[in-house]
């Protein structure tokens, strides 16, 4: 019951935030605009760009306690990835992938350097909130205008607004780039779930440094696990390693899909860590290599300890 409530609650929050933010970015409403502006101001990378240290620290604290709930509840691109995976990935299953750490760290480093040097155009196309803002202003607002809906003269909050990004907004090049990036996100999400979220997104990488130490994490009870792999099959972040019974907390976005499909109640969102020191299931290759290494090491010791056969004859 608790597992289902966590997942349903996450979906409701994510949909509510997405709808309010989209409405605030596309149509004028005295009731919605203040809420949409507040949602915009709590986005992580814009907060960093505008030196909103309070927002940044609050998200770090939330992530340290609950994990990467930002990615599964507040991020608009996160919902688009989940929807794409849901619509186009029905007949496929996910498998664990090792983290692409060099790529993750490189993208984050480039983003930080660009922010520090004023090259805002690059972060504008890798930050999920800013990318969605461009998509709304360049693609959805013209449609709303054609339908006769009023919209704000400018987005409620655009911290990465520069003369270059302003010139690109609404231009053929700007619209083409925005549509191309959104198309890539949808296609990759349809095939590999949250791969972009866990490899390219600088916000996800930043929060991942903290979420690996989160108090609440997804944990596998090795005494109950029957190795059915259902949790790994639905993990869009592809971060559940069932060989070692470990969930990569730096990539897990707390969608809570895995805890709802386990038939033996072996996986939980909890503060406890119940794992064996020796994994129950290992690949045959690893077991053979470890066994051979152990035998090779033990053989010389046995030769030294064992007396010659002549002693037994005497």
C-alpha positions as CSV (number, residue, x, y, z in Angstrom):
1,X,0.0,0.0,0.0
2,X,2.8,2.4,0.9
3,X,4.7,1.5,-2.3
4,X,1.7,2.3,-4.4
5,X,1.1,5.6,-2.6
6,X,4.6,6.7,-3.2
7,X,4.4,6.1,-6.9
8,X,0.9,7.7,-7.3
9,X,2.0,10.7,-5.2
10,X,5.1,11.2,-7.3
11,X,3.0,11.1,-10.5
12,X,0.4,13.5,-9.2
13,X,3.0,16.0,-8.1
14,X,4.9,15.7,-11.4
15,X,1.8,16.2,-13.5
16,X,0.6,19.1,-11.4
17,X,3.9,20.9,-11.6
18,X,4.2,20.3,-15.3
19,X,0.7,21.5,-16.1
20,X,1.0,24.7,-14.0
21,X,4.4,25.5,-15.4
22,X,3.3,24.9,-19.0
23,X,0.2,27.1,-18.5
24,X,2.3,29.9,-16.9
25,X,4.7,29.8,-19.8
26,X,2.1,29.9,-22.6
27,X,-1.1,31.6,-21.5
28,X,-1.8,34.7,-19.3
29,X,-3.7,34.0,-16.1
30,X,-3.7,36.0,-12.9
31,X,-4.2,32.9,-10.9
32,X,-1.6,30.7,-12.6
33,X,1.2,33.1,-13.3
34,X,2.4,33.6,-9.7
35,X,2.5,29.8,-9.2
36,X,4.3,29.2,-12.4
37,X,6.8,31.9,-11.6
38,X,7.5,30.2,-8.2
39,X,8.0,26.8,-9.9
40,X,10.4,28.5,-12.3
41,X,12.4,30.1,-9.5
42,X,12.9,26.7,-7.7
43,X,14.6,25.1,-10.7
44,X,18.1,24.2,-9.9
45,X,20.4,25.5,-12.6
46,X,18.6,28.8,-13.0
47,X,19.1,29.2,-9.2
48,X,22.8,28.6,-9.6
49,X,23.0,31.0,-12.5
50,X,21.4,33.8,-10.5
51,X,23.3,33.0,-7.3
52,X,20.1,32.0,-5.5
53,X,22.1,30.1,-2.9
54,X,19.1,29.4,-0.7
55,X,17.3,27.5,-3.4
56,X,20.5,25.5,-4.3
57,X,21.1,24.6,-0.6
58,X,17.5,23.6,0.0
59,X,17.6,21.2,-3.0
60,X,20.9,19.7,-1.8
61,X,19.3,19.1,1.7
62,X,16.2,17.6,0.1
63,X,18.4,15.4,-2.1
64,X,20.5,14.3,0.9
65,X,17.4,13.2,2.7
66,X,15.1,11.9,0.0
67,X,17.3,11.3,-3.1
68,X,16.8,12.7,-6.5
69,X,13.1,13.6,-6.1
70,X,13.8,16.8,-8.0
71,X,14.3,14.8,-11.2
72,X,11.0,12.8,-10.8
73,X,8.7,15.6,-9.6
74,X,9.8,19.1,-10.5
75,X,11.9,18.8,-13.7
76,X,9.6,19.3,-16.8
77,X,11.9,17.3,-19.1
78,X,11.9,14.4,-16.6
79,X,8.1,14.0,-17.1
80,X,8.6,14.2,-20.9
81,X,11.2,11.4,-20.7
82,X,8.9,9.3,-18.5
83,X,5.9,9.8,-20.9
84,X,8.1,8.9,-23.9
85,X,9.3,5.7,-22.2
86,X,5.7,4.9,-21.2
87,X,4.3,5.4,-24.7
88,X,7.0,3.8,-26.8
89,X,8.8,1.3,-24.6
90,X,5.9,-0.9,-23.7
91,X,7.2,-4.2,-25.0
92,X,10.8,-3.8,-24.1
93,X,12.7,-4.3,-20.8
94,X,15.5,-2.3,-19.3
95,X,18.9,-3.7,-18.3
96,X,21.5,-2.4,-15.9
97,X,24.1,-0.1,-17.5
98,X,27.4,0.9,-15.9
99,X,27.5,4.7,-15.3
100,X,29.1,6.8,-18.0
101,X,31.1,8.8,-15.4
102,X,33.6,10.5,-17.7
103,X,30.7,11.8,-19.9
104,X,28.7,13.0,-16.9
105,X,31.6,14.8,-15.3
106,X,32.7,16.4,-18.6
107,X,29.3,17.8,-19.4
108,X,29.0,19.2,-15.9
109,X,32.5,20.7,-16.1
110,X,31.7,22.4,-19.4
111,X,28.4,23.7,-18.1
112,X,30.1,25.2,-15.0
113,X,32.9,26.8,-17.1
114,X,30.3,28.3,-19.5
115,X,28.3,29.8,-16.6
116,X,31.4,31.3,-15.1
117,X,32.6,32.8,-18.4
118,X,29.2,34.0,-19.5
119,X,28.7,31.6,-22.4
120,X,25.0,31.1,-21.5
121,X,24.0,29.7,-24.9
122,X,25.5,26.2,-24.0
123,X,23.8,25.8,-20.6
124,X,20.5,27.0,-22.2
125,X,20.4,23.8,-24.3
126,X,21.5,21.3,-21.6
127,X,19.5,22.7,-18.6
128,X,16.1,20.9,-18.6
129,X,14.1,23.9,-17.4
130,X,15.6,26.4,-19.8
131,X,15.2,24.0,-22.7
132,X,11.5,23.5,-21.9
133,X,11.1,27.3,-21.6
134,X,12.5,27.7,-25.1
135,X,10.2,25.0,-26.4
136,X,7.1,26.7,-24.9
137,X,8.0,30.2,-26.1
138,X,9.2,29.1,-29.6
139,X,6.7,26.3,-30.4
140,X,3.7,26.3,-28.1
141,X,3.1,30.1,-27.8
142,X,2.8,30.6,-31.6
143,X,0.2,27.8,-31.7
144,X,-1.7,29.4,-28.7
145,X,-1.6,32.7,-30.6
146,X,-3.0,31.1,-33.7
147,X,-5.9,29.8,-31.6
148,X,-6.5,33.2,-30.1
149,X,-5.1,32.6,-26.6
150,X,-3.3,35.5,-24.9
151,X,0.1,34.8,-23.5
152,X,2.6,36.8,-21.4
153,X,4.9,39.2,-23.2
154,X,7.9,37.4,-21.8
155,X,8.4,34.2,-19.8
156,X,7.8,34.6,-16.1
157,X,11.4,33.8,-15.3
158,X,14.4,33.4,-17.6
159,X,17.7,33.7,-15.8
160,X,19.7,32.6,-18.9
161,X,18.3,35.4,-21.0
162,X,21.1,37.1,-23.0
163,X,21.2,39.1,-26.2
164,X,22.3,35.9,-28.0
165,X,19.6,33.7,-26.7
166,X,17.1,36.5,-27.1
167,X,18.1,36.8,-30.8
168,X,17.7,33.1,-31.3
169,X,14.3,33.0,-29.6
170,X,11.6,32.8,-32.2
171,X,14.2,32.6,-35.1
172,X,14.2,29.8,-37.5
173,X,17.6,28.6,-36.1
174,X,16.4,28.8,-32.5
175,X,13.2,26.9,-33.3
176,X,15.1,24.3,-35.3
177,X,17.6,23.7,-32.5
178,X,15.0,23.5,-29.8
179,X,12.9,21.0,-31.8
180,X,16.0,19.0,-32.6
181,X,17.0,18.7,-29.0
182,X,13.5,17.8,-27.9
183,X,13.3,15.2,-30.6
184,X,16.6,13.6,-29.5
185,X,15.3,13.6,-25.9
186,X,12.0,11.9,-26.9
187,X,13.8,9.3,-29.1
188,X,16.4,8.4,-26.6
189,X,13.8,8.2,-23.8
190,X,11.7,5.9,-25.9
191,X,14.6,3.6,-26.4
192,X,16.6,3.9,-23.2
193,X,14.4,5.6,-20.6
194,X,16.3,8.1,-18.4
195,X,19.6,7.7,-20.2
196,X,19.9,11.4,-20.9
197,X,18.9,12.3,-17.3
198,X,21.6,10.0,-15.9
199,X,24.4,10.9,-18.3
200,X,24.1,14.2,-20.0
201,X,22.0,16.4,-17.7
202,X,24.3,18.6,-15.5
203,X,21.5,19.0,-12.9
204,X,21.2,15.2,-12.6
205,X,24.9,14.8,-12.2
206,X,25.1,17.5,-9.6
207,X,22.3,16.0,-7.5
208,X,23.9,12.5,-8.1
209,X,26.9,13.5,-6.1
210,X,24.6,14.0,-3.1
211,X,21.9,11.4,-3.7
212,X,24.4,8.5,-3.4
213,X,24.6,9.4,0.3
214,X,20.9,10.0,0.7
215,X,19.2,8.9,4.0
216,X,16.3,7.4,2.1
217,X,17.3,5.1,-0.8
218,X,16.0,2.2,-2.8
219,X,17.3,-0.9,-1.0
220,X,17.1,-4.6,-1.9
221,X,16.5,-7.2,0.8
222,X,18.8,-10.1,-0.3
223,X,17.0,-12.5,2.0
224,X,13.8,-12.0,0.1
225,X,15.1,-11.4,-3.4
226,X,14.2,-14.3,-5.7
227,X,16.2,-12.9,-8.7
228,X,13.1,-12.5,-10.9
229,X,14.6,-9.3,-12.3
230,X,11.2,-7.5,-12.5
231,X,12.6,-4.4,-10.7
232,X,15.5,-4.1,-13.2
233,X,13.0,-4.7,-16.1
234,X,11.1,-1.5,-15.2
235,X,14.0,0.7,-14.1
236,X,14.2,3.6,-16.6
237,X,17.4,4.8,-15.1
238,X,18.9,1.3,-15.6
239,X,20.7,1.6,-12.3
240,X,19.7,-1.7,-10.6
241,X,22.6,-4.2,-10.5
242,X,21.2,-7.5,-9.5
243,X,24.5,-9.3,-9.6
244,X,25.5,-7.3,-6.5
245,X,22.0,-6.4,-5.4
246,X,22.8,-2.7,-5.4
247,X,20.9,0.3,-6.7
248,X,23.1,3.2,-7.9
249,X,21.8,6.0,-5.8
250,X,23.6,8.6,-7.9
251,X,21.4,7.7,-10.9
252,X,18.1,6.6,-9.3
253,X,15.5,9.3,-9.8
254,X,13.0,7.8,-7.3
255,X,10.2,7.0,-9.7
256,X,9.2,4.1,-7.4
257,X,8.3,1.9,-10.3
258,X,10.6,-0.9,-9.1
259,X,9.1,-1.2,-5.6
260,X,5.6,-1.8,-7.1
261,X,6.5,-4.8,-9.3
262,X,8.4,-6.9,-6.8
263,X,6.4,-10.1,-6.1
264,X,8.2,-10.9,-2.9
265,X,8.4,-7.4,-1.3
266,X,12.2,-7.5,-1.5
267,X,12.8,-3.9,-2.6
268,X,11.9,-0.8,-0.5
269,X,12.4,2.9,-0.2
270,X,13.9,3.0,3.2
271,X,16.7,4.2,5.5
272,X,17.9,0.6,6.1
273,X,20.6,-1.1,4.2
274,X,20.2,-4.9,4.1
275,X,22.8,-6.4,1.9
276,X,25.1,-9.4,2.2
277,X,28.8,-8.8,2.2
278,X,29.1,-11.5,-0.5
279,X,26.6,-11.2,-3.3
280,X,24.2,-14.0,-3.8
281,X,24.4,-14.0,-7.6
282,X,27.6,-13.4,-9.6
283,X,28.4,-13.9,-13.2
284,X,29.9,-17.3,-13.9
285,X,33.0,-15.6,-15.4
286,X,33.7,-13.7,-12.2
287,X,33.2,-16.8,-10.1
288,X,35.5,-18.9,-12.3
289,X,38.2,-16.2,-12.3
290,X,38.0,-15.8,-8.5
291,X,38.1,-19.6,-7.9
292,X,41.1,-20.0,-10.2
293,X,42.9,-17.2,-8.5
294,X,42.2,-18.7,-5.1
295,X,43.5,-22.1,-6.1
296,X,46.6,-20.7,-7.7
297,X,47.4,-18.8,-4.5
298,X,46.6,-21.7,-2.2
299,X,48.6,-24.3,-4.1
300,X,52.1,-23.1,-3.2
301,X,51.1,-22.8,0.5
302,X,49.8,-26.4,0.4
303,X,53.0,-27.6,-1.1
304,X,55.0,-26.0,1.7
305,X,52.8,-27.3,4.4
306,X,52.5,-30.8,3.2
307,X,55.4,-33.2,4.1
308,X,57.1,-35.2,1.3
309,X,55.7,-38.6,0.5
310,X,58.9,-40.2,1.8
311,X,58.0,-39.2,5.3
312,X,54.8,-41.2,5.1
313,X,56.7,-44.3,3.8
314,X,59.1,-44.1,6.7
